[in-house]
Amino acid sequence: MTNPAISALAEAIGDRHVQTGDDIEPRFRTDLRGTLHAAPLCVVRPGSTEDVSAVMRIATAHHIPVTTQGGRTNTVRGAMSAETGIVLSLDRMTRIDDLDIKSMTLTVQAGAPLQMVQEAAAEAGFLVPLDLGSRGSATIGGVISTNAGGLRAVRWGVAREMVLGLEAVLADGTVADGLKKMLKDNAGYDWKHLMIGSEGTLGVVTRATLRLRPMPATTMTAFCALQSFDDVYDLLRDLDRDMGGQITSFELMWPELYHLVLDHYPERTAPLPRTFPLYVLVEAMGGDPAGDPARFEAALGTAIESKLVIDAVIAQSERERADLWAFREDIGLPMRAKGPMYAFDVGVGLSDIPETVRRTVAAVRTDYPDAFILTYGHAGDGNLHFVIGVGEYNDAAERRVDLAVFGAVKAARGSISAEHGIGLAKRDDLHFSRRPGEIALMRTLKRALDPDNILNPGKVINMDETFTGPVVA
Ligand SMILES: Cc1cc2nc3c(=O)[nH]c(=O)nc-3n(C[C@H](O)[C@H](O)[C@H](O)COP(=O)(O)OP(=O)(O)OC[C@H]3O[C@@H](n4cnc5c(N)ncnc54)[C@H](O)[C@@H]3O)c2cc1C
């Protein structure tokens, strides 16, 4: 017997854009770790905002959960659907509607990959400041729904700072069209900020107007060695001051990661000796080809004189720049070669980073004295990654490591998710980052915008009022 909801979906958006049963492509069930999840009721691939609205109306009428998928680059099972749900893939919605060179804005459908949008803007002489390692797959809707940060947050902030206007479809199919090109709109609630970072639990982002910047004429990149974490603060402040606010990236690497990459790629030339306690990849962008490189060199020279930097290399070509970034970006294969590890993307204030690292390492080593711990992060958004191998890979070990990391994060009033979101994987640990009053407010918002709980249900917040967090002792 044909499912009436599936028939209605096929009629609304076209037969060939609805996949069911064995026709469902594996990619829609596969998360970033490669795990194949149970097949959803169906996958729908709308082509327009009107299609998304029709899907939501049908889902609401039939009480069927809807999980929106972008590039599926999150690690928290945020875009995986239950067997009873609809996967709403925006992979057909990649059109750029408008590139306004006077307002310096770009309006695009939410399924467009970030890199595609960066390239379109670059052709017109503009920069999309948001940049992440997953740029080739992560979509505009995905980066907005997870409030992505990334590699240039020091200067231009995170996704929230770049979204001027938003169009979203609500649970009942209502289209909230807030596509604006202004930086400020004080006419009523700025509701777009509710959608940004809500992981598809409050609405489906269908289009966005992004703020562009003129394409910088210069990019200066250096790899620096520091004697101590305490020098990070002075270095970031002094370099940014001396460069007149041009510092875009400030990537921290503890030596274990640098050694791992060097050992995995022995053919690569080490830019700096292995002997230092901390490495920083720093990048600046500017508009003065005659002056910027010399200013960058002078700023680093001053930092070396004042011993904030012990040693440094500056990229002299685009090739050398890519080689330096490779030490920060080509880390996936070396890590996988070490066997299964537990990965974290936590966030704390810059000043809390050393203590959070110390507490985490101490707590993990209480249970696992020989644990292998890699630490790195984006100083721009306070994002700290731990990748931890403890010699066993099972639920009990994972929980022990989770508690070690989350305990340290809670002590710093930090965030258990600085990148991938909460999704399903971290939902019941939300209380490590959020106070009870905040969680109550989140439940109120969720109930108001999605009374039937059909938008990505089960993700981000546990809606059971009696749930106050798992027993951890
Ligand atoms: C190599 C690598 C590097 C990364 N670097 C960074 C980084 O530097 N900074 C950072 O913040 N993150 C980073 N990430 C994490 C990830 O890429 C981001 O979270 C990204 O924003 C997710 O985009 P996506 O399109 O893949 O979304 P998905 O993974 O498909 O979805 C993420 C969540 O958003 C929801 N969603 C997706 N699209 C929509 C939509 N249109 N409307 C409503 N909800 C939607 C989904 O339901 C899900 O809950 C990295 C990931 C990888 C693999």
The ligand as an ORCA input file, in Angstrom:
! r2SCAN-3c Opt
* xyz 0 1
  C      37.763     18.688      7.967
  C      36.716     19.442      8.735
  C      37.028     20.711      9.208
  C      36.071     21.433      9.910
  N      36.405     22.667     10.376
  C      35.499     23.389     11.046
  C      35.840     24.690     11.536
  O      36.964     25.155     11.390
  N      34.884     25.374     12.194
  C      33.629     24.894     12.379
  O      32.789     25.577     12.976
  N      33.282     23.655     11.943
  C      34.175     22.897     11.283
  N      33.841     21.642     10.845
  C      32.504     21.097     11.140
  C      31.466     21.197      9.995
  O      32.080     21.254      8.731
  C      30.580     22.402     10.206
  O      29.776     22.164     11.345
  C      29.671     22.744      9.013
  O      29.109     23.991      9.308
  C      28.554     21.755      8.721
  O      27.990     22.039      7.443
  P      27.215     20.894      6.620
  O      26.640     21.492      5.404
  O      28.114     19.734      6.409
  O      26.048     20.518      7.627
  P      25.527     19.083      8.044
  O      26.636     18.320      8.695
  O      24.833     18.438      6.922
  O      24.458     19.493      9.146
  C      24.837     20.057     10.373
  C      23.575     20.396     11.167
  O      22.887     21.482     10.543
  C      21.588     21.075     10.117
  N      21.372     21.691      8.811
  C      22.127     21.545      7.688
  N      21.646     22.330      6.718
  C      20.567     22.971      7.220
  C      19.643     23.913      6.700
  N      19.720     24.360      5.453
  N      18.646     24.353      7.499
  C      18.540     23.920      8.775
  N      19.384     23.018      9.313
  C      20.388     22.561      8.555
  C      21.602     19.563     10.102
  O      20.304     19.036     10.341
  C      22.562     19.257     11.224
  O      21.894     19.319     12.449
  C      34.789     20.878     10.156
  C      34.482     19.595      9.670
  C      35.434     18.881      8.974
  C      35.077     17.534      8.469
*
